[in-house]
Amino acid sequence: MRNVSPVRVMLAALAILGLTAGQSHAFELQWFGQSAFKLTTDGGKVIVIDPFLLKNPKTPEELKDLEKLGKVDLILVTHGHFDHTADVQALAEMTGAKVGMNADMGSVYASLGMIPKKQLLRWNKSGTVTPIGDEIKITMVRAEHSSTVSHGGAVHAGGEPVGYVIELENGYKIYHSGDTGVFGDMKMIGEYYKPDLALVCIGGWFTMGPKEAAYAMGKLMQPKMVMPMHYGTFPPLKGTPQEFIEALGDSPLKVKVMQPGETMTM
């Protein structure tokens, strides 16, 4: 029997476990209900998306404390509505994190003194930025919705709504839909950016419902996995994950259903 290098044995074991560098997809994703997430990358970078915790009826009471989020490197905002922005100012002030959003909405935030201009990261759809290191790429993509900013008792224009494709250090891609209806370019997003995980609204009324979301994901974008969000928070958002799964029919698409406060590690 020939001798086998211990190093070769170790590498083979790692490959079997799926832990080689090319297969590692390590990250933590915590959902707070609605469209609010905390993403912690393998390199320790923390991105908070659409922070709406303190007045979010689905966020567990023990998590309604912005300080418990800890270090935050970047805040991403999909559009101006309160259920996506309610905690943006407080979290930005507390952490000093950059706040990324549509360029026009950023101008509104700056002109109203809501976020210091130097703390804002303004860009636009199809643009890719690397504000927390070259290894994490964030692309702004289209969403089909509306956007306004309420401040000081007045309602201001909020630029255009957007979604994001976040490419992590190891190449894993997460798509956050923001609030959106179905649009044909979801097929392009799927073909071009190839998201591994899609965080997708299913509540209906203001966004896609379960049937529309199933068509968007199962027929157009076709990511590897979908996590439903933006449902059950307020009475009009009646769509459910079960309805979404049923609408997918025999689609091979994997669905991950999370509960508010839960953390998924991959």
C-alpha positions as CSV (number, residue, x, y, z in Angstrom):
1,M,0.0,0.0,0.0
2,R,1.5,3.4,-1.0
3,N,1.9,6.2,1.5
4,V,-0.6,9.0,1.3
5,S,0.4,12.5,2.3
6,P,-1.3,13.8,5.4
7,V,-1.9,17.1,3.7
8,R,-3.7,15.3,0.8
9,V,-5.9,13.4,3.3
10,M,-6.8,16.7,5.0
11,L,-7.7,18.4,1.7
12,A,-9.8,15.5,0.7
13,A,-11.7,15.6,4.0
14,L,-12.3,19.3,3.7
15,A,-13.6,18.8,0.2
16,I,-16.1,16.2,1.4
17,L,-17.3,18.5,4.1
18,G,-17.8,21.3,1.5
19,L,-15.3,23.5,3.3
20,T,-12.9,24.3,0.6
21,A,-12.4,27.9,-0.3
22,G,-14.4,27.6,-3.5
23,Q,-17.4,26.1,-1.7
24,S,-17.5,28.2,1.5
25,H,-20.7,30.3,1.7
26,A,-20.4,31.4,5.3
27,F,-22.6,34.3,6.4
28,E,-25.3,35.0,9.0
29,L,-28.6,36.5,8.1
30,Q,-31.1,37.7,10.8
31,W,-34.6,38.8,9.9
32,F,-36.6,41.2,12.0
33,G,-39.9,41.0,10.1
34,Q,-41.0,43.1,7.1
35,S,-37.9,43.8,5.0
36,A,-35.4,44.4,7.8
37,F,-32.3,42.2,7.9
38,K,-28.9,42.1,9.5
39,L,-26.3,40.5,7.3
40,T,-22.9,39.5,8.8
41,T,-20.4,38.4,6.2
42,D,-17.7,35.7,6.6
43,G,-15.2,38.6,7.0
44,G,-17.1,40.2,9.8
45,K,-18.7,43.1,7.9
46,V,-22.2,44.0,9.0
47,I,-24.9,45.3,6.6
48,V,-28.3,46.3,7.9
49,I,-31.1,46.5,5.2
50,D,-34.3,48.6,5.6
51,P,-34.0,49.0,9.4
52,F,-37.5,48.9,10.9
53,L,-37.3,47.4,14.4
54,L,-38.6,49.7,17.1
55,K,-42.1,50.1,15.8
56,N,-42.2,46.8,13.8
57,P,-45.1,44.7,15.1
58,K,-43.3,41.5,14.1
59,T,-39.9,42.2,15.6
60,P,-39.6,40.3,18.9
61,E,-39.7,42.6,21.9
62,E,-36.3,41.5,23.1
63,L,-34.8,42.7,19.8
64,K,-36.4,46.1,19.7
65,D,-33.1,47.7,20.8
66,L,-30.9,49.2,18.2
67,E,-27.8,48.8,20.4
68,K,-28.2,45.0,20.2
69,L,-27.3,45.2,16.5
70,G,-23.7,46.0,17.6
71,K,-21.2,47.2,15.0
72,V,-22.8,48.2,11.7
73,D,-20.6,49.0,8.7
74,L,-23.3,49.8,6.2
75,I,-27.0,50.6,6.1
76,L,-28.9,50.0,2.8
77,V,-32.3,51.5,2.1
78,T,-34.5,50.3,-0.7
79,H,-37.0,53.3,-0.7
80,G,-38.4,56.0,1.5
81,H,-41.5,54.5,3.1
82,F,-41.5,54.5,7.0
83,D,-41.6,50.7,7.3
84,H,-38.2,50.6,5.6
85,T,-36.6,53.7,7.1
86,A,-38.1,54.3,10.5
87,D,-34.8,53.5,12.3
88,V,-32.3,54.8,9.7
89,Q,-31.5,58.1,11.3
90,A,-31.1,56.7,14.8
91,L,-29.0,53.8,13.7
92,A,-26.8,56.0,11.5
93,E,-26.2,58.4,14.3
94,M,-25.4,55.6,16.8
95,T,-23.1,53.6,14.6
96,G,-21.6,56.1,12.2
97,A,-22.3,53.7,9.4
98,K,-22.5,54.8,5.8
99,V,-26.1,55.0,4.5
100,G,-26.6,53.8,1.0
101,M,-29.7,54.7,-1.1
102,N,-30.9,55.9,-4.4
103,A,-29.1,59.1,-5.4
104,D,-32.2,61.4,-5.5
105,M,-33.5,60.1,-2.2
106,G,-30.0,60.8,-0.7
107,S,-30.2,64.4,-1.9
108,V,-33.5,64.7,-0.1
109,Y,-32.1,63.2,3.1
110,A,-29.1,65.6,2.9
111,S,-31.2,68.7,2.1
112,L,-33.6,68.0,5.1
113,G,-30.6,67.4,7.4
114,M,-31.7,63.8,8.1
115,I,-28.3,62.3,7.5
116,P,-25.0,64.2,7.2
117,K,-24.0,64.4,3.5
118,K,-20.6,62.9,4.3
119,Q,-22.3,59.8,5.7
120,L,-24.5,59.2,2.7
121,L,-23.7,56.9,-0.1
122,R,-25.6,57.9,-3.2
123,W,-25.7,55.9,-6.4
124,N,-28.1,54.5,-8.9
125,K,-29.5,51.5,-10.6
126,S,-26.9,49.2,-12.4
127,G,-24.2,50.9,-10.4
128,T,-21.9,48.7,-8.3
129,V,-20.1,50.0,-5.3
130,T,-17.6,48.7,-2.7
131,P,-18.0,50.9,0.3
132,I,-16.9,48.3,2.9
133,G,-14.1,46.7,1.0
134,D,-13.3,45.7,-2.6
135,E,-14.3,42.1,-1.8
136,I,-18.0,42.9,-1.2
137,K,-19.8,44.3,-4.2
138,I,-23.2,45.9,-4.0
139,T,-25.3,46.5,-7.1
140,M,-28.4,48.6,-7.1
141,V,-31.2,47.1,-9.3
142,R,-34.7,48.0,-10.4
143,A,-37.8,47.7,-8.2
144,E,-41.4,48.4,-9.4
145,H,-42.9,50.5,-6.6
146,S,-43.1,54.1,-5.3
147,S,-41.0,56.1,-2.8
148,T,-41.7,59.1,-0.6
149,V,-39.9,60.6,2.4
150,S,-42.0,61.8,5.3
151,H,-40.3,64.4,7.5
152,G,-41.4,67.3,9.7
153,G,-45.0,66.7,8.9
154,A,-44.4,67.0,5.2
155,V,-44.1,64.4,2.4
156,H,-41.2,64.8,0.0
157,A,-40.2,63.0,-3.2
158,G,-38.1,59.9,-2.5
159,G,-36.4,59.2,-5.8
160,E,-37.0,55.7,-7.2
161,P,-37.4,52.5,-5.3
162,V,-34.6,49.9,-5.7
163,G,-33.5,46.4,-4.9
164,Y,-29.9,45.2,-4.2
165,V,-27.6,42.4,-5.3
166,I,-24.9,41.9,-2.6
167,E,-22.0,39.8,-3.6
168,L,-20.1,38.5,-0.6
169,E,-16.3,37.8,-0.2
170,N,-16.7,34.3,-1.5
171,G,-18.9,35.1,-4.5
172,Y,-22.2,34.2,-2.9
173,K,-24.9,36.6,-4.1
174,I,-28.0,37.8,-2.1
175,Y,-30.8,39.7,-3.9
176,H,-33.1,41.9,-1.7
177,S,-36.2,42.9,-3.7
178,G,-37.2,45.8,-1.6
179,D,-40.9,46.5,-2.2
180,T,-41.8,45.5,-5.8
181,G,-44.3,44.2,-8.2
182,V,-43.4,41.7,-11.0
183,F,-41.4,43.2,-13.8
184,G,-39.8,41.5,-16.9
185,D,-36.3,42.6,-16.1
186,M,-36.3,40.1,-13.1
187,K,-35.3,37.6,-15.8
188,M,-32.3,39.8,-16.7
189,I,-31.3,40.1,-13.0
190,G,-31.5,36.3,-12.7
191,E,-29.5,35.6,-15.9
192,Y,-26.9,38.4,-15.4
193,Y,-26.3,38.5,-11.6
194,K,-27.3,34.9,-10.8
195,P,-28.4,35.4,-7.2
196,D,-28.0,32.4,-4.9
197,L,-30.5,33.6,-2.4
198,A,-33.5,36.0,-3.0
199,L,-35.2,37.9,-0.2
200,V,-38.6,38.5,-1.8
201,C,-41.8,40.4,-0.8
202,I,-45.0,38.3,-0.9
203,G,-47.5,40.2,1.2
204,G,-49.6,41.7,-1.6
205,W,-51.6,45.0,-1.7
206,F,-48.5,47.2,-1.8
207,T,-46.2,44.6,-3.4
208,M,-46.3,41.2,-5.1
209,G,-48.6,38.7,-3.6
210,P,-47.7,35.0,-3.3
211,K,-48.8,34.1,-6.8
212,E,-47.0,37.0,-8.5
213,A,-43.9,36.3,-6.4
214,A,-44.0,32.6,-7.4
215,Y,-44.1,33.6,-11.0
216,A,-41.3,36.2,-10.6
217,M,-39.0,33.7,-8.8
218,G,-40.0,30.4,-10.4
219,K,-40.2,31.6,-14.0
220,L,-38.2,34.8,-14.3
221,M,-35.3,35.1,-11.8
222,Q,-34.9,31.5,-10.8
223,P,-32.4,31.9,-7.9
224,K,-31.2,28.9,-6.0
225,M,-33.2,29.7,-2.9
226,V,-35.9,32.2,-1.9
227,M,-36.8,33.5,1.5
228,P,-40.3,35.2,1.7
229,M,-40.5,38.6,3.5
230,H,-42.8,41.6,3.8
231,Y,-46.0,39.8,4.9
232,G,-48.2,39.6,7.9
233,T,-46.9,42.9,9.4
234,F,-50.0,45.0,8.7
235,P,-53.6,43.9,7.9
236,P,-53.4,44.4,4.1
237,L,-50.3,42.2,3.8
238,K,-52.2,38.9,3.7
239,G,-49.9,36.8,1.6
240,T,-48.4,33.8,3.4
241,P,-45.3,31.6,2.7
242,Q,-47.6,28.5,2.4
243,E,-49.5,30.3,-0.5
244,F,-46.2,31.1,-2.1
245,I,-45.0,27.5,-1.9
246,E,-48.3,26.2,-3.3
247,A,-48.1,28.8,-6.1
248,L,-44.6,27.5,-7.1
249,G,-46.2,24.1,-7.9
250,D,-43.6,21.6,-9.0
251,S,-40.8,24.2,-9.3
252,P,-37.5,22.9,-8.0
253,L,-36.9,26.3,-6.3
254,K,-35.9,25.9,-2.6
255,V,-37.8,28.0,-0.1
256,K,-36.5,29.0,3.3
257,V,-39.2,30.2,5.7
258,M,-37.8,32.2,8.6
259,Q,-39.5,33.6,11.7
260,P,-38.9,37.2,12.8
261,G,-35.8,37.3,15.0
262,E,-34.4,34.0,13.6
263,T,-30.9,33.8,12.2
264,M,-29.9,31.7,9.3
265,T,-26.3,30.6,8.9
266,M,-24.9,29.3,5.6
